[in-house]
Amino acid sequence: MARELYQAIVDGILVGGVYALMAVGLTLIFGVLDIINIAQGVLVILGAYLSYTLFTDLHIDLFIGLLITVPAMFILGVVIHAAFIRWLRDTERTAMTLLVTYAVALIIEGALYWKYGANPVQVNTPYDSPSESVRVFGFYIQDLYIYGFILAVALVVAIYALLFRTRFGRAVRATMLDESSARLVGIEVNRVAALTFGIGVAVTAAGGMLYGATNAFNANSGYDLISRLLAIVILGGLGSIGGALAAAVFMITLESVVTIWQPNWAILVFYVALILVLLLRPQGMLGRKAVRSA
């Protein structure tokens, strides 16, 4: 039993890093733009399909393929913002973007069904080989999970450094605190918003690659993902990068541990924990009571 518990904890931490990578983009977009991007789940699946295509058709390694998919998803994010988001007025933006991003999700889902069909696929790589694993506490962990966790932490740290160590990051944080004041001091809010949305979408390429390499998926898989990502973002604190990482690791590890005793309760415990934390700390684990000025 002790061995199973250790394995559940290690698996939960490693998989939690992958979910954190997918959730960071969602919380970043909300923190800057007050937008709940319902399309984030299907964008992750799009990233998974892009990695699947590069590996299957062109035999490009998953991690090397990110050099193609991350910029491509960044450009897609900027285009989505320019085409659909920036035209919404401030008074209706938060509510209307729920409908707009849902429409975007439907468009992408339809395109994926047309291209790949409804049958689930999975990216089968050399990383799945038993020889590509590390022995920990008497059990083996695939290298893919270890590399994925390192990548997730590295990207989260990079985004955190971008926000707190660069001029662009200062503009982003100023926009998060008070958009009107940011305009008054000369910050190009529309440009900041477009680039932020692009970054939030770009990280889904990495998250999608890791998700597609560890799970079977089809175009419809984004709906289950978005419910989990929203729960993680809310638990971590809306707009908190560190909170997304902490909440993802906590929630996925908790679910993994509960699965040992009661597999059918795992998903239920996931959301019960969310409710309990929000009752005790409504702003989330690392969130603030007030993020943006009125």
Sequence and secondary structure as in RCSB ss.txt:
>XXXX:A:sequence
MARELYQAIVDGILVGGVYALMAVGLTLIFGVLDIINIAQGVLVILGAYLSYTLFTDLHIDLFIGLLITVPAMFI
LGVVIHAAFIRWLRDTERTAMTLLVTYAVALIIEGALYWKYGANPVQVNTPYDSPSESVRVFGFYIQDLYIYGFI
LAVALVVAIYALLFRTRFGRAVRATMLDESSARLVGIEVNRVAALTFGIGVAVTAAGGMLYGATNAFNANSGYDL
ISRLLAIVILGGLGSIGGALAAAVFMITLESVVTIWQPNWAILVFYVALILVLLLRPQGMLGRKAVRSA
>XXXX:A:secstr
 HHHHHHHHHHHHHHHHHHHHHHHHHHHHHHHH    TTHHHHHHHHHHHHHHHHHHH   HHHHHHHHHHHHHH
HHHHHIIIIITTS TTTHHHHHHHHHHHHHHHHHHHHHHHH SS B    GGGSTTSEEEETTEEEEHHHHHHHH
HHHHHHHHHHHHHHHSHHHHHHHHHHH HHHHHHTT  HHHHHHHHHHHHHHHHHHHHHHHHHHS B GGGHHHH
HHHHHHHHHHH TT HHHHHHHHHHHHHHHHHHHHH GGGHHHHHHHHHHHHHHH TT SS  S  S  
